[in-house]
Amino acid sequence: MIMKNIKLGIQFKSASQGDKVLYEQNVDKSWTNSVFDLRPFLGYIENSDSSIMLMLTSIDSGHLLTLAQKIAGRGGDYSSAWIYIPESVKISGHEIEKIIDAIKDNKLLDDLTYTECLESLFSQEYESEPIKRKTIAGITALNKVAYRYYNGETKITLTELLDKRNQSYYRQYRTVFLLDCESNIECSDAKNLTDVPLENDILITAPDGVDGFVPYLEEKRFEGKIYVREGDEISLCWKREGYESITKRTIIQNDDYKWILPQREEYKQWVSYDNIRVVDEFRKNINEYQLKIGGQKVNPGGRISIKEELIENIEVEVEAEGYETFRNKRDMSKKNEIKLSKKTYEFYLPLKNGRTITLTGCKELDSPVEGYIIDKDNRYCNKYKHNLVYNHQNRTLRRRCLIGAIVIILVGFCGGYFSAHYIERPYRKEVNRLRNKVDTLEGKNEKLSKQNKKLEKERDIAQDDLKESNIKSAIKYLDEHSKWNCEEMGKYQELTGLWEAMNQYDFEKIRKFKSKLEGSKNFKDILKAIDDNKDKKFTGTYTSGKDFDISISRYIDELFKKK
């Protein structure tokens, strides 16, 4: 049962020697705070004399219908009656017009001595609208004014204007004058809305949920029915727990509207950083790590959205310092535990016969062999594998330190001898003994120096032999294999960087190996194919990301196939 519990509000005001409230009934600040000074707006009206002007103003909670009449006194003085019509009240334009006529017929703007009729009119209770009508307030910050005529050639009555008082374009104006065509009243410097069609209210029904998504309108669950204006764009936010919200907009043109609904390809699930637990080989938590899901970085405490169709088989990448990078596909619709393995680094120590010794370590930048350092310019395709080279500066540094120490000793002993000879004779014997010792050390140092030079000469010869041997071993590998493997080539120092250059079609870099590898038949065939196709442009890579073999014949064919 619908209760009759809504009343209209009324306030009479006079603007003469200050603003005065003459009478009011059913008032509260929800609408009285929207009552404004009419003097700037009445200036738009011409030929009004003592006629009563009718104005319609949209506010947040409904509408204000204003009857205004100029009065004698200072220019701009007026009396007014403000009728408040709540947005939720069920009242027809005809009923509103009867209230206007009662105020006019009783000349209440002239004399408020007898208010019995007002008490009767505004004590009446009205039903509430069973379905909400949305009111849009005007632009109160601007003094833009509009007007529209009724009756006469307009073929629109005041009753109809009051019935359809909630027009969307009214929101552009502070107030709208409603003028009778049969009067002589004119409105200047204002927008004429007479020929603008009246919008119809359309009753819309909330759509049903879709796959667990439910619609929200203006941050509230959208259920039941509401009135909207013809041509309104209704923006619905579809929400589902664990999913990213989807916004869909529908323009309501007529009663035969169709909601724009979310599509399955738009469904995205939330995946948080905490959905993954990262542990080491002993299932101890690793707290510091970088996480990517489907190529998207996920920050600690954050989350990302992933398409529903991809979430059960999506690539996850986890990086942590000191651990091997994890990269694999996982079902991220549920929590996951990812185990990381400690990084191990391989170091290759070259031997004289062209072979290598493989050593392992846990630190990337520490050489496990004394006297050898990591050759940072020659790494294998795997970043955890490094060549070791002899540290030429190591022995030289030791020799310089030894010579420096001897010089310091000599200076010290010479100073001591001088002091003993001229200052304290009893110490001369000790000085002579130390001098003999210095001479002995100098002799040993000279001998060590000669041995050092001999060792360095032998080392240089050995390195030259080793280099020649390495080249021969590298050429042997190239000519004995029809497929060149990245990791296998990395074991040969002379081939370092060749596989990557070929894979990337870096012909200039390939040509730099000519002086070392010109003895290889397969390499010569590669160079000839490159020269024959030097005017072609090659992009990308020869192999896929997981393929580390280059077939010589296929590679050459690929060069000639390219147009």
C-alpha positions as CSV (number, residue, x, y, z in Angstrom):
1,M,0.0,0.0,0.0
2,I,1.3,3.4,-1.0
3,M,1.3,6.0,1.8
4,K,0.3,9.6,1.3
5,N,3.1,11.2,3.3
6,I,4.7,13.8,1.0
7,K,3.9,17.5,1.1
8,L,4.9,20.4,-1.1
9,G,6.8,23.4,0.4
10,I,5.9,27.1,0.1
11,Q,7.8,30.3,1.0
12,F,6.7,33.9,0.3
13,K,9.5,36.5,0.2
14,S,9.7,40.2,-0.4
15,A,12.7,42.1,-1.7
16,S,12.0,45.6,-0.6
17,Q,14.3,47.4,1.9
18,G,16.0,44.0,2.4
19,D,14.9,40.4,2.0
20,K,12.0,39.3,4.1
21,V,10.3,35.9,4.6
22,L,6.6,36.7,4.8
23,Y,5.2,33.2,5.1
24,E,6.4,29.7,4.9
25,Q,5.1,26.1,5.3
26,N,6.8,22.7,5.1
27,V,10.3,24.3,4.7
28,D,13.7,22.8,5.3
29,K,17.2,23.7,4.2
30,S,17.3,21.0,1.5
31,W,15.5,23.4,-0.7
32,T,15.4,26.8,1.0
33,N,19.2,27.1,0.6
34,S,18.5,27.1,-3.2
35,V,16.3,30.1,-3.1
36,F,18.2,33.0,-4.8
37,D,17.9,36.7,-5.4
38,L,15.7,37.3,-8.5
39,R,16.7,40.9,-9.3
40,P,19.5,40.0,-11.8
41,F,17.1,37.7,-13.6
42,L,14.0,39.9,-13.7
43,G,16.1,42.3,-15.7
44,Y,15.8,40.0,-18.7
45,I,12.0,40.5,-18.8
46,E,10.4,43.3,-20.8
47,N,6.8,44.6,-20.9
48,S,5.8,42.8,-17.8
49,D,4.3,45.7,-15.9
50,S,2.7,44.1,-12.9
51,S,2.3,40.7,-14.5
52,I,3.2,37.6,-12.6
53,M,6.2,35.8,-14.1
54,L,6.6,32.0,-13.8
55,M,10.0,30.4,-13.4
56,L,11.2,26.8,-13.2
57,T,14.5,25.9,-11.5
58,S,16.0,22.4,-11.2
59,I,17.7,21.6,-7.9
60,D,19.3,18.4,-6.5
61,S,16.2,17.3,-4.6
62,G,13.5,18.3,-7.1
63,H,12.2,21.6,-8.6
64,L,11.4,25.1,-7.5
65,L,8.5,26.8,-9.2
66,T,8.7,30.6,-8.7
67,L,5.9,33.2,-9.1
68,A,7.5,36.7,-9.1
69,Q,5.9,40.1,-9.4
70,K,7.5,43.5,-9.5
71,I,6.4,45.9,-6.8
72,A,6.6,49.7,-6.2
73,G,9.7,51.0,-4.6
74,R,13.3,51.0,-5.6
75,G,14.0,49.6,-9.0
76,G,14.1,45.8,-8.9
77,D,11.9,45.3,-5.8
78,Y,9.7,42.3,-6.1
79,S,7.5,39.8,-4.2
80,S,7.8,36.1,-4.8
81,A,6.3,32.8,-4.0
82,W,8.6,29.7,-4.1
83,I,6.8,26.3,-4.5
84,Y,9.0,23.3,-3.8
85,I,8.1,20.1,-5.7
86,P,10.2,17.1,-4.3
87,E,11.5,14.7,-6.9
88,S,9.8,11.8,-5.2
89,V,6.3,13.3,-5.2
90,K,3.6,11.9,-7.5
91,I,1.8,15.0,-8.7
92,S,0.5,15.9,-12.2
93,G,1.1,19.1,-14.1
94,H,-2.7,19.8,-13.8
95,E,-2.5,19.7,-9.9
96,I,0.5,22.0,-9.9
97,E,-1.3,24.5,-12.2
98,K,-4.3,24.6,-9.8
99,I,-2.0,25.6,-7.0
100,I,-0.5,28.4,-9.2
101,D,-4.0,29.6,-10.1
102,A,-5.0,29.6,-6.4
103,I,-2.1,31.9,-5.6
104,K,-3.0,34.2,-8.5
105,D,-6.7,34.3,-7.9
106,N,-6.3,35.1,-4.3
107,K,-3.7,37.8,-5.1
108,L,-1.5,36.4,-2.4
109,L,1.6,38.1,-3.9
110,D,-0.2,41.4,-3.1
111,D,-1.7,40.6,0.3
112,L,-0.9,37.8,2.6
113,T,-3.5,38.7,5.3
114,Y,-5.6,35.7,4.5
115,T,-3.6,32.5,4.4
116,E,-6.2,29.9,5.0
117,C,-6.1,28.7,1.5
118,L,-2.3,28.3,1.7
119,E,-2.6,26.2,4.8
120,S,-5.2,24.1,3.1
121,L,-3.2,23.7,-0.2
122,F,0.1,22.8,1.5
123,S,-1.2,20.6,4.2
124,Q,-2.3,18.2,1.5
125,E,-0.3,14.9,1.3
126,Y,0.7,13.2,-1.9
127,E,1.7,9.7,-2.8
128,S,5.4,9.0,-3.5
129,E,6.5,7.9,-7.0
130,P,6.8,4.1,-7.0
131,I,9.6,4.5,-9.5
132,K,12.4,7.0,-9.1
133,R,12.7,9.9,-11.5
134,K,16.2,11.4,-11.7
135,T,16.4,15.2,-11.4
136,I,19.5,17.0,-12.6
137,A,20.3,20.4,-11.0
138,G,21.1,23.4,-13.1
139,I,24.4,25.2,-13.3
140,T,24.2,27.3,-10.2
141,A,27.6,28.9,-10.7
142,L,26.4,30.7,-13.9
143,N,23.6,33.2,-14.4
144,K,22.6,31.7,-17.8
145,V,18.9,32.2,-18.4
146,A,16.4,30.6,-20.9
147,Y,12.7,30.9,-21.6
148,R,10.0,29.1,-23.5
149,Y,6.5,30.0,-24.5
150,Y,3.3,28.0,-24.1
151,N,-0.2,28.2,-25.6
152,G,-0.9,29.9,-28.9
153,E,1.1,28.7,-31.8
154,T,3.3,26.5,-29.7
155,K,0.5,24.0,-29.2
156,I,2.0,23.2,-25.8
157,T,0.0,23.9,-22.6
158,L,1.4,25.0,-19.3
159,T,0.1,21.7,-17.9
160,E,2.2,19.8,-20.3
161,L,5.3,21.8,-19.4
162,L,4.7,21.2,-15.7
163,D,4.2,17.5,-16.4
164,K,7.5,17.3,-18.3
165,R,9.4,19.6,-16.0
166,N,12.5,17.4,-15.8
167,Q,14.2,18.2,-19.2
168,S,17.9,17.4,-19.5
169,Y,18.8,20.6,-21.3
170,Y,17.4,22.7,-18.4
171,R,20.5,21.8,-16.6
172,Q,22.5,24.3,-18.7
173,Y,20.6,27.3,-17.2
174,R,20.1,28.7,-13.7
175,T,16.4,29.1,-14.3
176,V,13.9,29.0,-17.2
177,F,11.0,31.5,-17.7
178,L,7.7,29.9,-18.7
179,L,5.8,32.7,-20.6
180,D,2.3,32.8,-22.0
181,C,2.1,33.5,-25.7
182,E,-1.0,35.5,-25.1
183,S,0.8,38.0,-22.9
184,N,3.0,40.8,-24.1
185,I,5.9,39.7,-22.0
186,E,9.3,39.3,-23.8
187,C,12.6,38.0,-22.6
188,S,15.8,39.5,-24.1
189,D,19.4,38.2,-24.1
190,A,18.3,34.8,-23.1
191,K,18.1,31.4,-24.8
192,N,14.7,30.6,-26.5
193,L,13.8,27.0,-25.9
194,T,10.3,27.2,-27.4
195,D,11.1,25.0,-30.4
196,V,13.2,22.5,-28.5
197,P,11.3,19.2,-28.4
198,L,10.2,18.0,-25.0
199,E,11.9,14.9,-23.9
200,N,9.9,11.9,-22.8
201,D,10.6,9.9,-19.7
202,I,11.3,6.2,-20.5
203,L,10.8,3.5,-17.9
204,I,13.8,1.1,-17.9
205,T,14.3,-2.2,-16.1
206,A,17.6,-3.2,-14.6
207,P,19.3,-6.0,-16.5
208,D,19.8,-9.5,-15.0
209,G,23.3,-10.6,-13.9
210,V,25.7,-12.0,-16.4
211,D,28.0,-14.9,-15.4
212,G,28.2,-13.7,-11.8
213,F,28.6,-10.0,-12.8
214,V,25.9,-7.7,-11.3
215,P,25.1,-4.1,-12.5
216,Y,25.7,-1.0,-10.4
217,L,24.4,2.4,-11.2
218,E,26.0,5.4,-9.5
219,E,27.9,3.2,-7.0
220,K,24.6,1.4,-6.0
221,R,23.3,-2.0,-6.9
222,F,20.9,-1.5,-9.8
223,E,17.7,-3.3,-9.3
224,G,14.1,-2.8,-10.3
225,K,13.0,0.1,-12.5
226,I,13.8,3.8,-12.9
227,Y,12.7,6.6,-15.2
228,V,15.3,8.1,-17.5
229,R,15.0,10.7,-20.2
230,E,14.9,9.9,-23.9
231,G,18.4,9.9,-25.3
232,D,20.1,9.4,-21.9
233,E,23.4,7.4,-21.9
234,I,23.2,5.0,-18.9
235,S,26.6,3.9,-17.7
236,L,26.5,0.6,-15.8
237,C,29.4,-0.8,-13.8
238,W,29.4,-4.6,-13.8
239,K,31.0,-6.1,-10.7
240,R,32.0,-9.6,-9.7
241,E,34.1,-10.7,-6.7
242,G,37.6,-11.4,-7.8
243,Y,37.2,-9.8,-11.2
244,E,38.0,-6.4,-12.6
245,S,34.9,-4.2,-13.0
246,I,33.5,-3.7,-16.6
247,T,31.8,-0.5,-17.6
248,K,29.3,-0.6,-20.4
249,R,27.3,2.3,-21.7
250,T,23.8,2.1,-23.3
251,I,21.9,5.0,-25.0
252,I,18.2,4.8,-24.2
253,Q,16.5,6.1,-27.4
254,N,13.1,4.6,-26.9
255,D,11.1,1.9,-25.2
256,D,12.7,-0.7,-27.4
257,Y,16.2,-0.4,-25.9
258,K,18.7,-3.2,-25.5
259,W,21.3,-3.2,-22.8
260,I,25.0,-3.4,-23.8
261,L,26.2,-6.4,-21.7
262,P,29.7,-7.6,-20.8
263,Q,31.3,-10.1,-23.1
264,R,33.3,-13.2,-22.0
265,E,36.5,-11.9,-23.7
266,E,36.3,-8.9,-21.4
267,Y,36.4,-10.9,-18.2
268,K,39.6,-10.3,-16.3
269,Q,40.4,-11.9,-12.9
270,W,42.5,-10.2,-10.2
271,V,45.8,-11.8,-9.4
272,S,47.7,-10.4,-6.4
273,Y,51.3,-10.5,-5.5
274,D,50.4,-12.7,-2.5
275,N,48.9,-15.4,-4.7
276,I,52.5,-16.7,-5.1
277,R,54.8,-18.1,-2.4
278,V,58.4,-18.2,-3.4
279,V,60.7,-20.7,-1.5
280,D,64.2,-22.1,-1.9
281,E,65.3,-25.8,-2.2
282,F,64.6,-26.3,1.5
283,R,61.1,-24.6,1.3
284,K,62.3,-21.6,3.2
285,N,60.6,-18.4,2.2
286,I,62.3,-16.0,-0.2
287,N,60.9,-12.6,0.6
288,E,62.8,-10.4,-1.9
289,Y,62.0,-11.2,-5.5
290,Q,60.6,-9.7,-8.7
291,L,57.4,-11.1,-10.2
292,K,56.0,-11.0,-13.7
293,I,52.8,-12.6,-14.8
294,G,52.0,-12.7,-18.5
295,G,54.8,-10.1,-19.0
296,Q,53.2,-7.7,-16.5
297,K,55.2,-6.7,-13.4
298,V,53.5,-7.2,-10.1
299,N,54.7,-5.0,-7.3
300,P,54.7,-6.2,-3.6
301,G,51.2,-5.8,-2.2
302,G,49.8,-5.0,-5.6
303,R,47.7,-6.9,-8.1
304,I,47.1,-7.1,-11.9
305,S,44.1,-8.2,-14.0
306,I,44.4,-11.2,-16.4
307,K,41.9,-12.3,-19.0
308,E,39.9,-15.2,-17.7
309,E,40.7,-17.3,-20.9
310,L,44.5,-17.0,-20.1
311,I,44.7,-17.3,-16.4
312,E,44.8,-21.1,-16.1
313,N,47.9,-21.4,-18.3
314,I,49.9,-18.2,-18.2
315,E,53.7,-17.6,-18.0
316,V,55.1,-16.7,-14.6
317,E,58.5,-15.3,-14.2
318,V,60.3,-15.0,-10.8
319,E,63.7,-13.4,-10.3
320,A,65.6,-13.3,-7.0
321,E,69.3,-12.5,-6.3
322,G,71.5,-15.5,-6.1
323,Y,68.9,-17.8,-7.6
324,E,68.1,-19.2,-11.1
325,T,65.3,-17.4,-12.8
326,F,62.0,-19.3,-12.8
327,R,60.0,-19.1,-16.0
328,N,57.1,-21.4,-16.7
329,K,53.3,-21.5,-17.1
330,R,51.1,-21.8,-14.1
331,D,47.4,-21.8,-13.2
332,M,47.0,-18.4,-11.5
333,S,43.3,-18.8,-10.6
334,K,44.6,-20.4,-7.4
335,K,47.6,-19.9,-5.1
336,N,51.0,-21.2,-6.2
337,E,54.3,-22.2,-4.6
338,I,57.4,-21.7,-6.7
339,K,60.7,-23.2,-5.8
340,L,63.9,-21.5,-6.9
341,S,67.4,-23.1,-7.2
342,K,70.7,-21.5,-6.3
343,K,72.6,-20.2,-9.2
344,T,75.8,-22.0,-10.2
345,Y,78.4,-20.4,-12.4
346,E,80.7,-22.4,-14.8
347,F,84.3,-21.2,-15.4
348,Y,86.3,-22.6,-18.3
349,L,90.1,-22.8,-17.9
350,P,92.0,-23.3,-21.2
351,L,94.7,-26.0,-21.5
352,K,97.6,-26.2,-23.9
353,N,96.1,-29.0,-26.0
354,G,93.0,-26.9,-26.8
355,R,90.8,-28.5,-24.2
356,T,89.3,-26.9,-21.2
357,I,88.8,-27.7,-17.5
358,T,85.3,-26.8,-16.2
359,L,85.0,-25.4,-12.7
360,T,81.9,-24.3,-10.7
361,G,81.3,-21.6,-8.3
362,C,78.4,-19.6,-6.5
363,K,79.6,-16.1,-7.2
364,E,79.5,-14.7,-10.7
365,L,82.4,-12.2,-10.4
366,D,84.9,-14.4,-8.4
367,S,87.5,-16.5,-10.2
368,P,88.1,-19.9,-8.5
369,V,91.7,-20.1,-9.8
370,E,94.4,-18.0,-8.2
371,G,96.2,-15.9,-10.8
372,Y,93.3,-16.0,-13.3
373,I,90.5,-13.5,-13.9
374,I,87.2,-13.6,-15.7
375,D,87.4,-12.5,-19.4
376,K,84.4,-10.2,-19.4
377,D,84.7,-9.5,-23.1
378,N,84.3,-13.1,-24.1
379,R,81.3,-14.8,-22.6
380,Y,79.3,-17.7,-23.8
381,C,75.7,-17.4,-24.9
382,N,74.7,-18.6,-21.4
383,K,75.4,-15.7,-19.0
384,Y,76.4,-18.1,-16.2
385,K,79.4,-19.5,-18.2
386,H,82.7,-17.5,-18.3
387,N,86.2,-17.9,-19.7
388,L,89.2,-17.6,-17.4
389,V,92.3,-15.8,-18.6
390,Y,95.7,-15.4,-17.0
391,N,96.2,-12.2,-15.0
392,H,99.2,-10.6,-16.7
393,Q,99.4,-7.9,-14.1
394,N,99.6,-10.3,-11.2
395,R,103.3,-11.4,-11.5
396,T,104.4,-7.9,-12.5
397,L,102.7,-6.5,-9.4
398,R,104.5,-8.9,-7.2
399,R,107.9,-8.1,-8.8
400,R,107.3,-4.3,-8.3
401,C,106.4,-4.9,-4.7
402,L,109.5,-6.9,-4.1
403,I,111.7,-4.2,-5.7
404,G,110.0,-1.5,-3.6
405,A,110.6,-3.5,-0.4
406,I,114.3,-3.9,-1.3
407,V,114.6,-0.2,-2.0
408,I,113.1,0.7,1.4
409,I,115.4,-1.8,3.1
410,L,118.4,-0.3,1.4
411,V,117.5,3.2,2.4
412,G,116.9,2.1,5.9
413,F,120.2,0.3,6.2
414,C,122.2,3.1,4.5
415,G,120.8,5.5,7.0
416,G,121.7,3.1,9.8
417,Y,125.3,2.8,8.5
418,F,125.7,6.5,8.3
419,S,124.6,6.9,11.9
420,A,126.8,4.1,13.1
421,H,130.0,5.4,11.3
422,Y,129.7,9.0,12.5
423,I,127.6,8.7,15.6
424,E,128.0,5.3,17.3
425,R,131.1,3.2,16.3
426,P,130.1,0.1,18.4
427,Y,127.2,-0.5,15.9
428,R,129.5,-0.6,12.8
429,K,129.9,-4.4,12.9
430,E,126.1,-4.8,12.8
431,V,125.8,-2.4,10.0
432,N,128.4,-4.3,7.9
433,R,126.4,-7.5,8.5
434,L,123.2,-6.0,7.3
435,R,124.9,-4.5,4.3
436,N,126.2,-7.9,3.3
437,K,122.6,-9.2,3.7
438,V,121.3,-6.5,1.4
439,D,123.9,-7.4,-1.2
440,T,122.8,-11.0,-1.0
441,L,119.2,-9.9,-1.4
442,E,120.1,-7.8,-4.4
443,G,121.8,-10.8,-6.0
444,K,118.8,-13.0,-5.3
445,N,116.5,-10.3,-6.8
446,E,118.6,-10.1,-10.0
447,K,118.4,-13.9,-10.3
448,L,114.7,-13.8,-9.7
449,S,114.3,-11.1,-12.3
450,K,116.2,-13.2,-14.9
451,Q,114.0,-16.2,-14.0
452,N,110.9,-14.0,-14.3
453,K,111.9,-12.9,-17.8
454,K,112.5,-16.5,-18.8
455,L,109.1,-17.5,-17.4
456,E,107.4,-14.7,-19.2
457,K,109.1,-15.6,-22.5
458,E,108.1,-19.3,-22.0
459,R,104.5,-18.2,-21.1
460,D,104.2,-16.0,-24.3
461,I,105.4,-18.9,-26.4
462,A,103.0,-21.2,-24.7
463,Q,100.2,-18.8,-25.2
464,D,101.0,-18.5,-28.9
465,D,101.1,-22.2,-29.2
466,L,97.8,-22.4,-27.2
467,K,96.2,-19.8,-29.5
468,E,97.4,-21.7,-32.6
469,S,96.1,-24.9,-31.1
470,N,92.8,-23.3,-30.1
471,I,92.4,-22.0,-33.7
472,K,93.1,-25.5,-35.1
473,S,90.6,-27.0,-32.6
474,A,88.0,-24.4,-33.5
475,I,88.5,-25.0,-37.3
476,K,88.2,-28.8,-36.7
477,Y,84.9,-28.3,-34.9
478,L,83.5,-26.1,-37.7
479,D,84.4,-28.5,-40.5
480,E,83.4,-31.7,-38.6
481,H,79.9,-30.5,-37.7
482,S,77.1,-29.6,-40.2
483,K,75.2,-28.0,-37.3
484,W,76.9,-25.5,-35.1
485,N,75.7,-25.4,-31.5
486,C,75.8,-22.3,-29.3
487,E,77.0,-24.0,-26.1
488,E,79.5,-26.2,-27.9
489,M,81.0,-23.3,-29.8
490,G,81.3,-21.4,-26.5
491,K,83.9,-23.9,-25.3
492,Y,86.3,-22.6,-28.0
493,Q,87.7,-19.2,-27.2
494,E,88.3,-18.4,-30.8
495,L,84.6,-18.9,-31.7
496,T,83.2,-16.7,-28.9
497,G,80.6,-14.4,-30.4
498,L,80.4,-16.2,-33.8
499,W,77.2,-18.0,-33.1
500,E,75.4,-14.9,-31.9
501,A,76.6,-12.9,-34.9
502,M,75.2,-15.5,-37.3
503,N,71.9,-15.8,-35.4
504,Q,71.5,-12.0,-35.6
505,Y,72.7,-11.7,-39.3
506,D,75.5,-9.4,-38.1
507,F,77.6,-9.9,-41.2
508,E,80.2,-7.3,-40.3
509,K,81.0,-9.1,-37.1
510,I,81.1,-12.4,-38.9
511,R,83.7,-11.1,-41.3
512,K,86.0,-10.2,-38.3
513,F,86.6,-13.9,-37.8
514,K,88.0,-14.3,-41.3
515,S,91.7,-13.9,-40.2
516,K,91.4,-16.6,-37.6
517,L,89.1,-19.1,-39.3
518,E,90.1,-18.8,-43.0
519,G,91.3,-22.4,-42.8
520,S,87.7,-23.7,-42.3
521,K,85.9,-24.8,-45.5
522,N,82.5,-24.4,-43.9
523,F,83.3,-20.9,-42.7
524,K,84.5,-19.9,-46.2
525,D,81.2,-21.2,-47.6
526,I,79.4,-18.9,-45.1
527,L,81.5,-15.9,-46.1
528,K,80.9,-16.5,-49.8
529,A,77.1,-16.7,-49.3
530,I,77.2,-13.5,-47.2
531,D,79.2,-11.7,-50.0
532,D,76.8,-13.0,-52.6
533,N,73.8,-11.6,-50.7
534,K,75.4,-8.4,-49.2
535,D,72.8,-6.1,-50.7
536,K,69.9,-7.8,-48.9
537,K,68.6,-6.6,-45.6
538,F,68.0,-9.2,-42.9
539,T,66.1,-8.6,-39.6
540,G,65.2,-10.7,-36.6
541,T,67.0,-13.9,-35.7
542,Y,67.7,-17.1,-37.5
543,T,66.6,-19.4,-34.6
544,S,63.7,-19.2,-32.2
545,G,64.3,-18.5,-28.6
546,K,64.7,-22.1,-27.5
547,D,66.7,-23.4,-30.6
548,F,70.5,-23.2,-30.2
549,D,71.6,-25.1,-33.4
550,I,72.5,-23.4,-36.7
551,S,72.5,-25.8,-39.8
552,I,75.2,-24.6,-42.2
553,S,73.3,-25.7,-45.4
554,R,70.0,-24.3,-44.2
555,Y,71.6,-21.0,-43.1
556,I,73.2,-20.6,-46.6
557,D,69.8,-21.5,-48.3
558,E,68.1,-18.9,-46.0
559,L,70.5,-16.2,-47.3
560,F,69.7,-16.9,-50.9
561,K,65.9,-17.3,-50.4
562,K,65.6,-13.8,-49.0
563,K,64.4,-11.3,-51.6
